[in-house]
Amino acid sequence: MPVITLEAAQLSKEQKQQLAKEFTASAARIMKMPEEAFYVFLKENSLDNVGVGGKLLSDQ
């Protein structure tokens, strides 16, 4: 069970659909495995939950 995980800011449903489709297709082709074997997890992080250089992205 290969797992592909992406963490990003908010994504639209269309973006999530496209990412899941294209990540799966690429990984299946490269790894020579069926697409049905892959799990894709898309984790959204609000700007309040991400800090860079000691500051929240929401404060920049």
N, CA, C and O atoms as a Tinker XYZ file with bonds, in Angstrom:
   240  protein
     1  N      0.839000   -1.175000    0.000000    73     2
     2  CA     0.000000    0.000000    0.000000    64     1     3
     3  C      0.887000    1.242000    0.000000    63     2     4     5
     4  O      1.209000    1.752000    1.073000    81     3
     5  N      1.291000    1.743000   -1.158000    73     3     6
     6  CA     2.038000    2.989000   -1.224000    64     5     7
     7  C      1.152000    4.166000   -0.823000    63     6     8     9
     8  O     -0.028000    4.222000   -1.167000    81     7
     9  N      1.746000    5.100000   -0.092000    73     7    10
    10  CA     1.022000    6.280000    0.371000    64     9    11
    11  C      1.727000    7.526000   -0.156000    63    10    12    13
    12  O      2.947000    7.652000   -0.052000    81    11
    13  N      0.951000    8.437000   -0.719000    73    11    14
    14  CA     1.454000    9.731000   -1.177000    64    13    15
    15  C      0.777000   10.784000   -0.318000    63    14    16    17
    16  O     -0.449000   10.810000   -0.216000    81    15
    17  N      1.575000   11.661000    0.305000    73    15    18
    18  CA     1.022000   12.689000    1.181000    64    17    19
    19  C      1.499000   14.065000    0.724000    63    18    20    21
    20  O      2.678000   14.264000    0.431000    81    19
    21  N      0.568000   15.003000    0.668000    73    19    22
    22  CA     0.890000   16.390000    0.354000    64    21    23
    23  C      0.284000   17.269000    1.430000    63    22    24    25
    24  O     -0.889000   17.114000    1.769000    81    23
    25  N      1.063000   18.182000    1.967000    73    23    26
    26  CA     0.546000   19.194000    2.885000    64    25    27
    27  C      0.609000   20.530000    2.168000    63    26    28    29
    28  O      1.634000   20.885000    1.585000    81    27
    29  N     -0.487000   21.266000    2.215000    73    27    30
    30  CA    -0.579000   22.528000    1.488000    64    29    31
    31  C     -1.563000   23.449000    2.197000    63    30    32    33
    32  O     -2.201000   23.076000    3.181000    81    31
    33  N     -1.663000   24.656000    1.670000    73    31    34
    34  CA    -2.702000   25.576000    2.136000    64    33    35
    35  C     -4.040000   25.073000    1.604000    63    34    36    37
    36  O     -4.112000   23.976000    1.050000    81    35
    37  N     -5.067000   25.840000    1.761000    73    35    38
    38  CA    -6.384000   25.387000    1.300000    64    37    39
    39  C     -6.381000   25.127000   -0.194000    63    38    40    41
    40  O     -5.803000   25.877000   -0.980000    81    39
    41  N     -7.046000   24.039000   -0.563000    73    39    42
    42  CA    -7.163000   23.628000   -1.956000    64    41    43
    43  C     -8.641000   23.522000   -2.314000    63    42    44    45
    44  O     -9.476000   23.186000   -1.474000    81    43
    45  N     -8.943000   23.811000   -3.560000    73    43    46
    46  CA   -10.324000   23.617000   -4.016000    64    45    47
    47  C    -10.545000   22.127000   -4.266000    63    46    48    49
    48  O     -9.589000   21.360000   -4.379000    81    47
    49  N    -11.808000   21.726000   -4.352000    73    47    50
    50  CA   -12.121000   20.323000   -4.629000    64    49    51
    51  C    -11.535000   19.905000   -5.968000    63    50    52    53
    52  O    -11.047000   18.784000   -6.113000    81    51
    53  N    -11.583000   20.803000   -6.948000    73    51    54
    54  CA   -11.037000   20.492000   -8.271000    64    53    55
    55  C     -9.527000   20.275000   -8.202000    63    54    56    57
    56  O     -8.997000   19.377000   -8.857000    81    55
    57  N     -8.836000   21.092000   -7.412000    73    55    58
    58  CA    -7.392000   20.914000   -7.255000    64    57    59
    59  C     -7.085000   19.572000   -6.583000    63    58    60    61
    60  O     -6.156000   18.870000   -6.983000    81    59
    61  N     -7.864000   19.225000   -5.568000    73    59    62
    62  CA    -7.665000   17.944000   -4.886000    64    61    63
    63  C     -7.884000   16.783000   -5.842000    63    62    64    65
    64  O     -7.115000   15.822000   -5.838000    81    63
    65  N     -8.926000   16.864000   -6.659000    73    63    66
    66  CA    -9.212000   15.801000   -7.618000    64    65    67
    67  C     -8.061000   15.644000   -8.609000    63    66    68    69
    68  O     -7.639000   14.528000   -8.912000    81    67
    69  N     -7.562000   16.763000   -9.107000    73    67    70
    70  CA    -6.476000   16.723000  -10.082000    64    69    71
    71  C     -5.183000   16.202000   -9.456000    63    70    72    73
    72  O     -4.477000   15.403000  -10.071000    81    71
    73  N     -4.869000   16.646000   -8.241000    73    71    74
    74  CA    -3.669000   16.157000   -7.562000    64    73    75
    75  C     -3.740000   14.656000   -7.319000    63    74    76    77
    76  O     -2.781000   13.936000   -7.597000    81    75
    77  N     -4.863000   14.184000   -6.805000    73    75    78
    78  CA    -5.015000   12.751000   -6.544000    64    77    79
    79  C     -4.852000   11.949000   -7.834000    63    78    80    81
    80  O     -4.173000   10.923000   -7.856000    81    79
    81  N     -5.473000   12.422000   -8.892000    73    79    82
    82  CA    -5.422000   11.718000  -10.178000    64    81    83
    83  C     -3.999000   11.687000  -10.735000    63    82    84    85
    84  O     -3.508000   10.632000  -11.135000    81    83
    85  N     -3.343000   12.845000  -10.760000    73    83    86
    86  CA    -2.028000   12.925000  -11.385000    64    85    87
    87  C     -0.929000   12.306000  -10.531000    63    86    88    89
    88  O     -0.022000   11.671000  -11.070000    81    87
    89  N     -0.989000   12.475000   -9.207000    73    87    90
    90  CA    -0.010000   11.803000   -8.339000    64    89    91
    91  C     -0.115000   10.297000   -8.507000    63    90    92    93
    92  O      0.897000    9.607000   -8.636000    81    91
    93  N     -1.345000    9.788000   -8.505000    73    91    94
    94  CA    -1.563000    8.348000   -8.624000    64    93    95
    95  C     -1.061000    7.825000   -9.969000    63    94    96    97
    96  O     -0.364000    6.812000  -10.023000    81    95
    97  N     -1.408000    8.503000  -11.035000    73    95    98
    98  CA    -1.001000    8.055000  -12.369000    64    97    99
    99  C      0.522000    8.047000  -12.503000    63    98   100   101
   100  O      1.097000    7.087000  -13.017000    81    99
   101  N      1.165000    9.105000  -12.045000    73    99   102
   102  CA     2.629000    9.181000  -12.150000    64   101   103
   103  C      3.309000    8.111000  -11.311000    63   102   104   105
   104  O      4.217000    7.431000  -11.791000    81   103
   105  N      2.883000    7.955000  -10.069000    73   103   106
   106  CA     3.499000    6.970000   -9.186000    64   105   107
   107  C      3.281000    5.555000   -9.707000    63   106   108   109
   108  O      4.191000    4.728000   -9.653000    81   107
   109  N      2.099000    5.274000  -10.202000    73   107   110
   110  CA     1.801000    3.935000  -10.733000    64   109   111
   111  C      2.690000    3.627000  -11.939000    63   110   112   113
   112  O      3.207000    2.518000  -12.076000    81   111
   113  N      2.858000    4.615000  -12.802000    73   111   114
   114  CA     3.701000    4.419000  -13.992000    64   113   115
   115  C      5.155000    4.202000  -13.582000    63   114   116   117
   116  O      5.808000    3.281000  -14.071000    81   115
   117  N      5.662000    5.045000  -12.687000    73   115   118
   118  CA     7.064000    4.959000  -12.270000    64   117   119
   119  C      7.351000    3.679000  -11.496000    63   118   120   121
   120  O      8.387000    3.044000  -11.694000    81   119
   121  N      6.429000    3.305000  -10.615000    73   119   122
   122  CA     6.646000    2.136000   -9.758000    64   121   123
   123  C      6.140000    0.838000  -10.372000    63   122   124   125
   124  O      6.316000   -0.240000   -9.804000    81   123
   125  N      5.502000    0.954000  -11.553000    73   123   126
   126  CA     4.953000   -0.215000  -12.252000    64   125   127
   127  C      4.014000   -1.013000  -11.349000    63   126   128   129
   128  O      4.145000   -2.225000  -11.177000    81   127
   129  N      3.056000   -0.269000  -10.779000    73   127   130
   130  CA     2.038000   -0.858000   -9.903000    64   129   131
   131  C      0.673000   -0.382000  -10.362000    63   130   132   133
   132  O      0.577000    0.646000  -11.033000    81   131
   133  N     -0.386000   -1.103000  -10.017000    73   131   134
   134  CA    -1.730000   -0.645000  -10.398000    64   133   135
   135  C     -2.134000    0.604000   -9.607000    63   134   136   137
   136  O     -1.779000    0.747000   -8.437000    81   135
   137  N     -2.861000    1.483000  -10.241000    73   135   138
   138  CA    -3.313000    2.716000   -9.583000    64   137   139
   139  C     -4.122000    2.423000   -8.330000    63   138   140   141
   140  O     -4.086000    3.195000   -7.372000    81   139
   141  N     -4.847000    1.319000   -8.329000    73   139   142
   142  CA    -5.699000    0.964000   -7.194000    64   141   143
   143  C     -4.892000    0.694000   -5.918000    63   142   144   145
   144  O     -5.465000    0.638000   -4.831000    81   143
   145  N     -3.589000    0.528000   -6.037000    73   143   146
   146  CA    -2.751000    0.236000   -4.872000    64   145   147
   147  C     -2.401000    1.496000   -4.077000    63   146   148   149
   148  O     -1.951000    1.397000   -2.935000    81   147
   149  N     -2.602000    2.670000   -4.661000    73   147   150
   150  CA    -2.126000    3.919000   -4.055000    64   149   151
   151  C     -3.186000    4.627000   -3.227000    63   150   152   153
   152  O     -4.362000    4.680000   -3.587000    81   151
   153  N     -2.731000    5.162000   -2.114000    73   151   154
   154  CA    -3.538000    6.043000   -1.269000    64   153   155
   155  C     -2.930000    7.431000   -1.354000    63   154   156   157
   156  O     -1.710000    7.577000   -1.271000    81   155
   157  N     -3.765000    8.459000   -1.519000    73   155   158
   158  CA    -3.298000    9.848000   -1.554000    64   157   159
   159  C     -3.973000   10.591000   -0.413000    63   158   160   161
   160  O     -5.200000   10.622000   -0.313000    81   159
   161  N     -3.155000   11.189000    0.445000    73   159   162
   162  CA    -3.654000   11.990000    1.554000    64   161   163
   163  C     -3.290000   13.444000    1.302000    63   162   164   165
   164  O     -2.117000   13.777000    1.136000    81   163
   165  N     -4.287000   14.300000    1.274000    73   163   166
   166  CA    -4.083000   15.733000    1.084000    64   165   167
   167  C     -4.426000   16.425000    2.394000    63   166   168   169
   168  O     -5.579000   16.417000    2.826000    81   167
   169  N     -3.436000   17.015000    3.017000    73   167   170
   170  CA    -3.630000   17.659000    4.310000    64   169   171
   171  C     -3.567000   19.170000    4.116000    63   170   172   173
   172  O     -2.587000   19.710000    3.604000    81   171
   173  N     -4.635000   19.832000    4.537000    73   171   174
   174  CA    -4.688000   21.284000    4.408000    64   173   175
   175  C     -4.293000   21.937000    5.733000    63   174   176   177
   176  O     -4.723000   21.516000    6.806000    81   175
   177  N     -3.477000   22.959000    5.628000    73   175   178
   178  CA    -3.043000   23.712000    6.800000    64   177   179
   179  C     -3.432000   25.172000    6.614000    63   178   180   181
   180  O     -3.081000   25.795000    5.612000    81   179
   181  N     -4.148000   25.707000    7.576000    73   179   182
   182  CA    -4.467000   27.127000    7.493000    64   181   183
   183  C     -3.207000   27.920000    7.795000    63   182   184   185
   184  O     -2.279000   27.409000    8.423000    81   183
   185  N     -3.175000   29.150000    7.355000    73   183   186
   186  CA    -2.005000   29.997000    7.582000    64   185   187
   187  C     -1.767000   30.251000    9.064000    63   186   188   189
   188  O     -0.658000   30.613000    9.456000    81   187
   189  N     -2.798000   30.067000    9.899000    73   187   190
   190  CA    -2.637000   30.201000   11.348000    64   189   191
   191  C     -1.864000   29.033000   11.952000    63   190   192   193
   192  O     -1.385000   29.130000   13.082000    81   191
   193  N     -1.737000   27.938000   11.219000    73   191   194
   194  CA    -1.094000   26.735000   11.740000    64   193   195
   195  C      0.301000   26.495000   11.186000    63   194   196   197
   196  O      0.874000   25.425000   11.390000    81   195
   197  N      0.861000   27.493000   10.479000    73   195   198
   198  CA     2.195000   27.335000    9.895000    64   197   199
   199  C      3.053000   28.522000   10.286000    63   198   200   201
   200  O      2.666000   29.676000   10.099000    81   199
   201  N      4.226000   28.222000   10.832000    73   199   202
   202  CA     5.165000   29.275000   11.193000    64   201   203
   203  C      6.441000   29.148000   10.392000    63   202   204   205
   204  O      6.928000   28.042000   10.156000    81   203
   205  N      6.984000   30.278000    9.974000    73   203   206
   206  CA     8.259000   30.325000    9.264000    64   205   207
   207  C      9.074000   31.451000    9.872000    63   206   208   209
   208  O      8.603000   32.584000    9.973000    81   207
   209  N     10.286000   31.140000   10.274000    73   207   210
   210  CA    11.144000   32.170000   10.861000    64   209   211
   211  C     10.586000   32.727000   12.158000    63   210   212   213
   212  O     10.822000   33.888000   12.493000    81   211
   213  N      9.843000   31.899000   12.890000    73   211   214
   214  CA     9.294000   32.330000   14.168000    64   213   215
   215  C      8.011000   33.129000   14.073000    63   214   216   217
   216  O      7.520000   33.618000   15.090000    81   215
   217  N      7.456000   33.274000   12.890000    73   215   218
   218  CA     6.213000   34.046000   12.705000    64   217   219
   219  C      5.192000   33.204000   11.959000    63   218   220   221
   220  O      5.534000   32.454000   11.045000    81   219
   221  N      3.935000   33.339000   12.361000    73   219   222
   222  CA     2.853000   32.660000   11.642000    64   221   223
   223  C      2.686000   33.265000   10.266000    63   222   224   225
   224  O      2.822000   34.475000   10.085000    81   223
   225  N      2.393000   32.418000    9.302000    73   223   226
   226  CA     2.172000   32.931000    7.939000    64   225   227
   227  C      0.989000   33.898000    7.898000    63   226   228   229
   228  O      0.971000   34.825000    7.089000    81   227
   229  N      0.006000   33.683000    8.764000    73   227   230
   230  CA    -1.160000   34.571000    8.801000    64   229   231
   231  C     -0.790000   35.977000    9.275000    63   230   232   233
   232  O     -1.542000   36.922000    9.036000    81   231
   233  N      0.354000   36.130000    9.942000    73   231   234
   234  CA     0.781000   37.445000   10.427000    64   233   235
   235  C      1.678000   38.169000    9.423000    63   234   236   237
   236  O      2.062000   39.317000    9.647000    81   235
   237  N      2.002000   37.518000    8.348000    73   235   238
   238  CA     2.930000   38.150000    7.375000    64   237   239
   239  C      2.176000   38.844000    6.278000    63   238   240
   240  O      2.788000   39.424000    5.381000    81   239
